[in-house]
Amino acid sequence: MSYNSTEYRQVKPSFKEIWTAKPQESVFGADHKLKEVRSVRSVWSEWLNGYNWDWWITLTFRNKVSAKTANKKWNKWLRALEKELDDKAGYFRCTELQSGRKVLHFHSLMLNVSGLHTRTMGNWLKAEKILKKIKENPSQEEIEQLAICIYWGDKWNEMAGFGRIYSYDPTKKASFYLTKYISKELSDYKLGGCILKT
């Protein structure tokens, strides 16, 4: 996209106009040289779809916490996970304030966590029971993946609140998981781990 910086400053749309613009929609007006503007959401979604995510996560807190405390809890949980991996996990994380409780929580896509293994037989049996309600003969790999998600969700539960971890479904793409959070005003975003090296 090219434009004359002087012209851009003169007709610069508000952040809200850019944020809510639909793909292929101009927010500069018909007389401006710039005919098309892609929304921030579509650009983020397109970029995030380029990664091979492993997990979709929601991590909540039992009580109100400051952003600083929330980040400390996230970092502690992440360090434990990476110690188990013996590698860096990559993530795109949104921090959001729940509308009712006014408590921070995280939504995240994670990658490079496929090297984790089931830690307890209890998680394996729980995962097998859950999957058998959904399908007749779940594979060993499906049970293993769910058991790992349960384990790391429980780790968050011990530390901070309630953790839900799901295997990422590549057919839905990152935009399905995060577009609604990217578009919210009370969210912020963080990239981390091995994703910063790509």
N, C-alpha and C positions, 0 to 999 in steps of 0.2 A: 504494500500500500504506500503510495507516495502522495505528498501534499506539500504545499507551500506553507512553511511554518507561520508566516505572518498572517496569511488567510485563515489558517487553523485557529490561531489565537483570537481572531476577530469573531469567529462564529462557533467557538468551542461549545459543544453541548454540555449540559450538566452531567455529573456522574450518574445520576438516576436515569437520565435519558439513554446513556450508553448501556447501562446495566440492564435496562428493560427492553432494549432494542431487540427485535427479532433478526435472525440471520437474513442477510440481503436487504435489510431495511435501512434507509438513510435517516440519520438524525440531524443532518446538516442543512436540510432544505433542498428543494429542487434546483435552485440557482447555484449551488455550490459544486465545484469540480468533483468532490468526493461523492460518488453515487451510492456506494454500499458500505455498510458497517456491520461487522460481525459482533455479536454480543459477547460480553466477557464470559458468560456461561458457556457458550458454544466453543469458544477458544479453549477454556479450561478443560471441558469435556473431551474435545478432540485430542488435546495433549495427554490427558490421563489415560485415554483409551489405547495409547501407544505402549503401555506397560503390561507385563504379564502378572497381574495381581494374584495373590493366593487367598487373602482373607478380606472380608468386610466385617468391621467391628463397631460396636456401640459400647462405650464404657461410661457408666454414670457414677455419681458420688452419693453416698448416703446423706450427707449434710452439705450445707453451703460451705464452699471453699473459695479462697482467692485464686486468681489465675496463676500466681506464683506457686501455691500449694498444689494446684491441679497439675502443673507442669512437672513438679518434683515427683508426684505420684506416677505420672506417665513415664518419666525417665527411670524411676526405680523398677517399674514393671518391665520396661523395654530392656534395661540392663540385664535383668534376670533371664529374659527370653533370649537375648543375644549371647549370654554366657552359655546357655544350653545349646545354642546353634553353633557357637564358636565362630561367629561371623556377624556381619551387620545386616539387620533387616532394613528394608526401605519402606517409607510410608508417606502418605498424604493424609494429613489429619485436619479435620475441622473442629473447632471448639465452639460450642453453642450454649446459650443460656436457655434453659427450659422455660417456657412461657408461664406455666402454672407455679411450679415450685421455686423458680428463680435460682436454680442450681446449675452450675456448669456441667457439661458432659461432652464427650468426644465421639466423633464419627471418623473412622479411618479406613483407608485401603492399605493393605500391607503386602509386601512381596519379599521374596528370598527367605521364606519361613518353611519351605518344604523339607528342610533337613531335620525338623523336629520329630521326636518319636513319642509314643504313648508312655506315660510315666507310671500309671497305676492300672491294675486289673479292674478296679471299680469303675474308672472312666471308660474302659473298653466295654464292660458289660452294660453300662448305662447307654453308651452310644449304640451298641447292638440292639438294645431294647427299643430305643427311639426309632432307629432305621427300619426295624422289622414291622413297625406300625405303618410305615410309609410304603415299603416294598417287600416283596416276599423273600427274596434272597439277596440281601446287600452284600457287596463284595468286601473282602478283607481290607482293601484299600479305603473304601468308603467308611468302614467302621473305624479304622485307624485315624483317618482325617478328622472325623467327628470327635473321637476320643481326645485328640490333641486340642481341638477347639474348646472342648469342655474343660480340660485341664487348665488352659491359659485363661479362660473365663473365670474359673474358680480362683486362680491366683489373684486376679483383679478383685474378686469379691472379698478375699481375705484382707486386701490392702486398703480398699477404698469404697466399694459400693457394689454395683451389679455389672457384670461383663457378659456381653453376648458376642460370640465370634462365630462366623459362618464361612464356609468355603465360598470363594468368589465364583460367580457364574459368568464366564466370558461371553456368553450369548447375550447377556443383558448390558454389557459394557459399563465402564466407569460412570458414564453420565446418568445411568439409571440409579446408581447408588448415591451420587453426590450432587447432582444438579440442584436439587431443592435446597441443599445446605449452602452451596456456592451463592445462591441468589438471595439468601437471607442477610439482612443488615446486621444482625447481632451475632455474626460468626467471624472467626478469623481462621487463618490457614497456616499450616506448617508442613514443610517438606523435610525429610530427614533420612539419615542412614545412607545405604548404598545408592539410593535414588539420586543423590547429589553428584555421584561420580559418573552417571551415564550421560 
